[in-house]
Amino acid sequence: MTVADIVKELGLKVFSGEDNLHANVAGGYVSDLLSDVMGNAAEGMIWITLQTHRNVTAVASLKDLAAIILVKGLVPDNDMADQAAREGIPVLGTGMQAFDVAGKLHNLLNRE
């Protein structure tokens, strides 16, 4: 399943990285601690978080994550949006809580 498939299925808003929505998704990771994501997220995962600053983009790039989903209607701050656009990292958004979007993502990825 690709990031684009997940955007469509979950009705996510795309803030940046439109050119990289074709990336395959290997799983999901939910955390708001950057050090936790750096130590435990795997390449190709989608990171679900409420953090909206540019350090999130840096960690996503370092870990080669497929995308970032911001929850609760949050939007990336200007620095995050700019960096994500430069690096081609899809930053997505939803009004859902992290628990809900994680459950839906899990169901989608295990449906195949």
FENWO-V139167 format. One record per pair of residues at least 12 apart in sequence whose ideal C-beta (glycine too) atoms are under 7 Angstrom apart, sorted by the first residue. I is the first residue (numbers start at 1). J is the second residue. Records with the same first field share a line. If there is no record, write none. Layout:
BEGIN
I->J + J
END
This chain:
BEGIN
1->25 + 108 + 109 + 112
2->21 + 22 + 23 + 24 + 25
3->21 + 23 + 25 + 66 + 67 + 90
4->21 + 22
6->25 + 46 + 105 + 108
7->21 + 92
9->108
10->94 + 101 + 104
12->69 + 92 + 93 + 94
13->92 + 93
14->90 + 92
15->75 + 76 + 81 + 91 + 92 + 93
16->81 + 84 + 85 + 89 + 90 + 91
17->67 + 84 + 88 + 89 + 90 + 91
19->88
20->88 + 90
21->90
23->66
24->44
25->44 + 46 + 66 + 109
26->42 + 43 + 44 + 45
27->42 + 45 + 109
28->45 + 46 + 48 + 102 + 105 + 106 + 109
29->41 + 45 + 47
30->48 + 98 + 102
31->49
32->49 + 50 + 51
34->55 + 59
37->59 + 63
38->59 + 62 + 63
41->63 + 65
43->63 + 64
44->66
45->65 + 66
46->65 + 66 + 67 + 69 + 105
47->60 + 65 + 68
48->69 + 71 + 98 + 101 + 102
49->68 + 70
50->70 + 71 + 72 + 74 + 98
52->70 + 74 + 75 + 76 + 77 + 80
53->77 + 79 + 80
54->79 + 80 + 83
56->68 + 80
57->80 + 83 + 84 + 87 + 89
60->89
61->87 + 89
67->90 + 92
68->89 + 91 + 92
69->92 + 94 + 101
70->91 + 92 + 93
71->94 + 96 + 97 + 98 + 101
72->95 + 97
73->95
74->93
75->93
76->91
END
